[in-house]
Amino acid sequence: MKKPRAARVSAAEGKKPKGFQTLRGMKDILPGENKYWDFVRKKAEDFALNYGYERIETPILEETSLFIRAVGGETDIVAKEMFSFVDQGGDNICLRPEATASIARAYIQHGMVNLPQPVKFFYFGPMFRHDRPQAGRLRSFHQFGFEAIGDSHPIIDAEIIFLVSNLLEELGLKVNVQINSIGCSRCREAYKTKLVNYYRDRRSSLCDNCKRRLVKNPLRILDCKEEGCQPLKEEAPQIVDYLCEDCKNHFVRVLEYLDEVNVLYNLNPYLVRGLDYYTKTVFEFFPQEAAGEGVQKQDALGGGGRYDNLVEFLGGRPTPACGVALGVERIILKLKENNVDVPPLPAPEIFLAQLGEQARKKIFGLIEDLRKNGFRVIHSLSKEGIKKQLEMANKFGAKYALILGQKEVLDGTIIVRDMEGGAQEIIDFSKVVQEMKKKLRGDQITN
Ligand code: HAM
């Protein structure tokens, strides 16, 4: 294990600290990014609402053992990438690497088995994985996801894939859906034996990682991107040939439902996913241009599948479930790469400019009057000089500026300036809210 780096103590010692930075693989989301985040979040929330998925928020910290049990102790996520630590009370806790385990925990903890099934959840929030950072792979990133717990019908799997395909398309991204079935615990065991036998005879040609996987997690060999392992993969037994009747039937029906609504998908016999809780259907969403050869794990915009054993595995009653999660930073990266036209954030409608202390005080109160009436207002109350203030109004793209100088304070008036054409008029200060309603909302003035 690596020795922990010494903490910076200069601040505590009273010296001026120098150059604090975000941690490696973590990013600030700056105001300039907001239009992308709002666009994705709003669209995801609209889909959740329209498809009947209700919002759930679970804590960012959970017991480490929840993920060891749910995601699997041998997976990369748990074995290598967890931010886990012992807290002040001696509890072993971690920053969540994903949300499905937490939602299954919440479903059990709050007795949601007694609600009409399936219970459908939507979430949006930060996740943490101590992976090697690169484009599209961060240590602190955001996912939104949809989970339907308490229904085994294949239409649920198809609905989730359909929903996400439509959502990504409405965001302006063309995607390719890769789909596979990894069977249930029974048929998968038989397949695993076949796979291990196949690879054991060819062990010397495997990369070091796959040699380890052969013992600990043989399905993940199929996921290996090392060039040397590819020829072996092509000849390897495929799980679809080993599915039991129930799993085969389930998979065929999922595909039929997808055909029904014209969702294009690729059957990918090598898709196994990096989390242990999956059963039957698994799927991933790739940008269309990244489909086919050379596709990298970090290209996936989202992934998910059925996890029929997870709730029981965490101590609940046997409860089938299916879900998906999407990577927000990866989606935003793609939107930018593809120059997708993202709607700008609403510009301020009114800019308040003032000259002199009395005007400043009067304008200070006006901010709240205008806000209460639903206007988006910005101001420059700390500034002097009208010219500078009007330049700011321009920069912010305000439609109107309201200008109050000493003369207007004495007269009980205020100047309204149309920032586009530059036309100005003087109105009664007491009528300013009504006047702005007329100009910006088309309301009639009543006396
Ligand atoms: P996952 O495939 O591990 O699945 O993650 C889903 C998506 O989160 C990925 O396709 C990717 O877009 C994004 N993502 C994952 N790791 C990173 C990272 N280090 N940096 C940036 N983005 C990342 C799950 O997490 C499952 N909980 C999905 C699920 C929900 N299965 C059933 N329900």
Residues whose N, C-alpha, C, O or C-beta is under 5 A from the ligand:
A	BS01	HAM	E98 A99 T100 R129 D131 G136 R137 L138 F141 Q143 G145 F146 A300 L301 G302 G303 G304 G305 G323 V324 A325 L326 G327 R330
